[in-house]
Amino acid sequence: MTEQEVRQNLVYAYQFLAEFKMDDLTYTHLSARVPGGSHFYIYPFGFLFSEVTTQDLLTVTLQGEVLQGTEMQYNKTGYVIHSNIYRTRKDINAIFHLHTPMGVAVSAMECGLLPISQFSLHFYNRIAYHSYNSLALDDEEHGVKLVQDLAIHKVMMLRNHGTLTCGSTIHEAFFYAYYLEQACRVQCMALASGQPLIYPPSHTCEKAALDMRAFEPDLGYRDWQALKRRFLKKNKLVGDSGFEPLAPAV
């Protein structure tokens, strides 16, 4: 993708998550690596997700220095989380950090994410956990440990805090964020029912995880295109509104 395409898709991600009510006032953040790898885009700390347009995005170095854009307040926690992951994981080009009530609820459960729904099987044996240690304000104390706990995974529960999803593309990170929320929602509802739960056998869980990731070569792209079409039609948006119009169908 070009830089403009990355910026535009990151703005779509902010807008989609606002529409799904998966934001948390001004306290969570999404980012995308600038093509080339030495910087990333993120929104200004203090914006609502629903406010963000391409003109608002900041360009930040992997050391947390703002190169372009205007901050409302220096986003120390955001830069510690995103900078450390991008510096270490060259395969990751997008990072979403969320505080949804369902995600926070499951992050506080000692059992973690249970393999009780097809939603959750996306993440079977493919999810990391990071213990809570207050706000992520220090590279050594928080950033390095967070990266160590993430290890080779792209999805992590931040204990007592929220969720972190990453992707080689923005739509992959969105796919994980959306389905992790669905999995957490089902788990909370199932546990609240008080009924005994059915657990598929481990070999079935592993097969489902492999099948669902192989089902779509570019994970999340089909849904992403559908969401963009709906969003632009619903809001009757054109290029000068901060959103690029969709290319005509071929």
C-alpha positions as CSV (number, residue, x, y, z in Angstrom):
1,M,0.0,0.0,0.0
2,T,1.0,3.6,-0.5
3,E,1.3,5.9,2.5
4,Q,-2.1,7.5,1.7
5,E,-3.8,4.1,1.4
6,V,-2.4,3.1,4.8
7,R,-3.6,6.3,6.4
8,Q,-7.0,5.9,4.8
9,N,-7.4,2.4,5.9
10,L,-6.3,3.2,9.5
11,V,-9.0,5.9,9.6
12,Y,-11.6,3.4,8.4
13,A,-10.5,1.2,11.3
14,Y,-11.1,4.0,13.8
15,Q,-14.5,4.7,12.3
16,F,-15.6,1.0,12.1
17,L,-14.7,0.4,15.8
18,A,-16.5,3.5,16.8
19,E,-19.6,2.3,14.9
20,F,-19.4,-1.1,16.7
21,K,-19.0,0.7,20.0
22,M,-15.6,-0.9,20.7
23,D,-13.9,2.4,21.6
24,D,-13.4,3.8,25.1
25,L,-13.7,7.6,24.9
26,T,-10.1,8.8,24.2
27,Y,-8.3,6.0,26.0
28,T,-7.5,3.3,23.4
29,H,-5.5,3.5,20.2
30,L,-4.9,2.0,16.8
31,S,-1.8,2.4,14.7
32,A,-0.3,1.3,11.4
33,R,3.3,1.2,10.2
34,V,4.3,3.7,7.6
35,P,5.5,1.8,4.4
36,G,9.2,1.4,4.8
37,G,9.1,0.5,8.5
38,S,10.7,3.3,10.5
39,H,7.6,5.3,11.6
40,F,3.9,4.6,12.4
41,Y,0.6,6.5,12.2
42,I,-1.7,7.0,15.2
43,Y,-4.4,9.3,16.2
44,P,-3.9,12.3,18.5
45,F,-4.5,11.4,22.2
46,G,-7.7,13.2,23.1
47,F,-9.7,12.4,20.0
48,L,-12.7,10.1,19.8
49,F,-12.4,7.3,17.3
50,S,-15.4,8.8,15.4
51,E,-13.7,12.1,14.9
52,V,-10.6,10.8,13.1
53,T,-9.8,11.7,9.5
54,T,-6.6,11.2,7.5
55,Q,-5.6,14.9,8.1
56,D,-5.6,14.2,11.9
57,L,-3.2,11.3,12.0
58,L,0.2,11.8,13.6
59,T,3.5,10.3,12.2
60,V,5.6,9.0,15.1
61,T,9.1,7.4,15.1
62,L,9.8,4.0,16.6
63,Q,11.4,6.0,19.5
64,G,8.1,7.8,20.2
65,E,9.0,11.2,18.6
66,V,6.2,13.0,16.8
67,L,7.4,14.0,13.3
68,Q,4.1,15.2,11.8
69,G,0.8,16.3,13.2
70,T,-0.5,18.1,16.2
71,E,-0.8,16.4,19.6
72,M,-3.3,17.3,22.3
73,Q,-1.3,15.5,24.9
74,Y,1.8,13.3,24.6
75,N,0.6,9.7,24.4
76,K,3.3,7.9,26.4
77,T,1.4,4.6,26.9
78,G,0.5,4.5,23.3
79,Y,4.0,5.1,22.1
80,V,5.5,2.5,24.6
81,I,3.1,-0.2,23.4
82,H,3.2,0.5,19.6
83,S,6.9,1.5,19.3
84,N,8.2,-1.6,21.1
85,I,6.2,-4.0,19.1
86,Y,7.0,-2.4,15.7
87,R,10.7,-2.3,16.6
88,T,10.8,-6.0,17.4
89,R,8.2,-7.6,15.1
90,K,9.0,-6.8,11.5
91,D,6.0,-8.9,10.4
92,I,3.5,-6.6,12.2
93,N,2.2,-3.6,10.3
94,A,-0.9,-2.7,12.4
95,I,-1.7,-2.7,16.2
96,F,-5.1,-2.3,17.9
97,H,-5.4,-1.8,21.6
98,L,-8.9,-1.9,23.0
99,H,-10.7,-1.8,26.4
100,T,-14.1,-3.3,25.6
101,P,-16.1,-4.4,28.6
102,M,-16.3,-8.0,27.4
103,G,-12.6,-8.1,26.5
104,V,-11.7,-6.6,30.0
105,A,-14.0,-9.1,31.7
106,V,-12.3,-12.1,30.0
107,S,-8.8,-10.7,30.6
108,A,-9.7,-10.8,34.3
109,M,-10.7,-14.4,34.2
110,E,-8.1,-16.8,35.4
111,C,-9.2,-19.3,32.8
112,G,-8.5,-16.9,30.0
113,L,-10.3,-17.3,26.6
114,L,-12.1,-20.6,26.6
115,P,-12.5,-22.8,23.4
116,I,-16.3,-22.8,23.7
117,S,-17.4,-21.1,20.5
118,Q,-16.3,-21.0,16.9
119,F,-15.4,-17.4,17.4
120,S,-12.8,-18.4,20.1
121,L,-11.3,-21.1,18.0
122,H,-9.7,-18.5,15.7
123,F,-7.4,-18.1,18.7
124,Y,-6.9,-21.6,19.9
125,N,-3.3,-22.0,21.0
126,R,-2.6,-18.7,19.3
127,I,-3.2,-16.1,22.0
128,A,-0.7,-14.7,24.6
129,Y,-1.3,-13.2,28.0
130,H,0.4,-10.2,29.7
131,S,0.1,-9.6,33.5
132,Y,-1.1,-6.2,34.6
133,N,1.5,-3.7,35.9
134,S,-0.3,-0.3,35.9
135,L,0.1,2.0,32.9
136,A,2.6,1.2,30.2
137,L,4.9,4.2,30.8
138,D,8.4,2.7,30.6
139,D,10.1,1.0,27.7
140,E,12.2,-1.3,29.9
141,E,9.6,-2.2,32.6
142,H,6.5,-2.4,30.3
143,G,7.4,-2.3,26.6
144,V,10.1,-5.0,26.7
145,K,8.0,-7.3,28.9
146,L,4.9,-6.8,26.7
147,V,6.9,-7.8,23.6
148,Q,8.3,-10.9,25.3
149,D,4.9,-12.0,26.4
150,L,3.5,-11.4,22.9
151,A,6.3,-13.7,21.5
152,I,5.3,-15.1,18.1
153,H,1.5,-14.3,18.5
154,K,-0.6,-11.6,17.0
155,V,-3.3,-11.6,19.7
156,M,-2.8,-10.9,23.4
157,M,-5.1,-10.5,26.5
158,L,-3.8,-7.8,28.7
159,R,-4.8,-9.0,32.1
160,N,-7.3,-6.8,34.0
161,H,-6.9,-4.3,31.2
162,G,-8.0,-5.2,27.7
163,T,-6.9,-6.7,24.4
164,L,-4.2,-6.3,21.8
165,T,-4.5,-7.5,18.3
166,C,-1.9,-7.1,15.5
167,G,-1.7,-7.9,11.8
168,S,0.5,-7.9,8.8
169,T,-2.3,-5.7,7.4
170,I,-4.9,-3.3,9.0
171,H,-7.7,-5.6,8.0
172,E,-6.1,-8.6,9.6
173,A,-5.7,-6.7,12.9
174,F,-9.3,-5.6,12.6
175,F,-10.5,-9.2,11.9
176,Y,-8.8,-10.4,15.1
177,A,-10.2,-7.5,17.2
178,Y,-13.7,-8.1,16.0
179,Y,-13.7,-11.8,16.5
180,L,-11.9,-11.7,19.8
181,E,-14.7,-9.4,21.0
182,Q,-17.3,-11.8,19.7
183,A,-15.5,-14.7,21.5
184,C,-15.4,-12.7,24.7
185,R,-19.0,-11.8,24.5
186,V,-20.1,-15.4,24.0
187,Q,-17.9,-16.5,26.9
188,C,-19.4,-14.0,29.3
189,M,-22.9,-14.9,28.2
190,A,-22.3,-18.6,28.5
191,L,-20.7,-18.4,31.9
192,A,-23.5,-16.1,33.1
193,S,-26.0,-18.8,32.2
194,G,-24.7,-21.1,34.8
195,Q,-25.2,-24.1,32.5
196,P,-22.5,-26.8,32.0
197,L,-20.3,-25.9,29.0
198,I,-19.4,-28.2,26.1
199,Y,-15.7,-28.2,25.1
200,P,-14.8,-29.6,21.7
201,P,-11.9,-32.0,21.7
202,S,-8.4,-30.5,21.3
203,H,-7.9,-32.0,17.8
204,T,-11.2,-30.5,16.6
205,C,-10.2,-27.1,18.0
206,E,-6.8,-27.2,16.3
207,K,-8.4,-28.2,13.0
208,A,-11.0,-25.4,13.2
209,A,-8.2,-22.9,13.9
210,L,-6.3,-24.0,10.8
211,D,-9.4,-24.3,8.6
212,M,-10.6,-20.8,9.5
213,R,-7.2,-19.2,8.8
214,A,-6.9,-21.1,5.5
215,F,-10.5,-20.2,4.4
216,E,-9.5,-16.7,3.3
217,P,-6.0,-16.2,1.8
218,D,-5.9,-12.5,2.9
219,L,-7.4,-12.7,6.3
220,G,-10.1,-10.1,6.9
221,Y,-10.0,-8.5,3.4
222,R,-13.4,-9.6,2.2
223,D,-15.2,-8.3,5.3
224,W,-13.1,-5.1,5.2
225,Q,-14.2,-4.3,1.7
226,A,-17.8,-4.9,2.6
227,L,-17.5,-2.6,5.6
228,K,-16.0,0.1,3.5
229,R,-18.8,-0.1,1.0
230,R,-21.4,0.1,3.7
231,F,-19.7,3.0,5.5
232,L,-19.3,5.1,2.4
233,K,-22.9,4.5,1.3
234,K,-24.3,5.2,4.8
235,N,-22.4,8.4,5.2
236,K,-22.5,9.6,1.6
237,L,-18.9,10.4,1.8
238,V,-16.5,11.7,-0.9
239,G,-12.8,12.4,-1.1
240,D,-12.9,15.9,0.4
241,S,-14.5,14.6,3.6
242,G,-11.3,13.0,4.8
243,F,-12.2,9.7,3.1
244,E,-11.2,8.4,-0.3
245,P,-14.0,7.2,-2.5
246,L,-14.0,3.5,-3.5
247,A,-12.5,2.6,-6.8
248,P,-15.2,1.7,-9.3
249,A,-16.0,-2.0,-9.7
250,V,-14.1,-3.7,-12.5
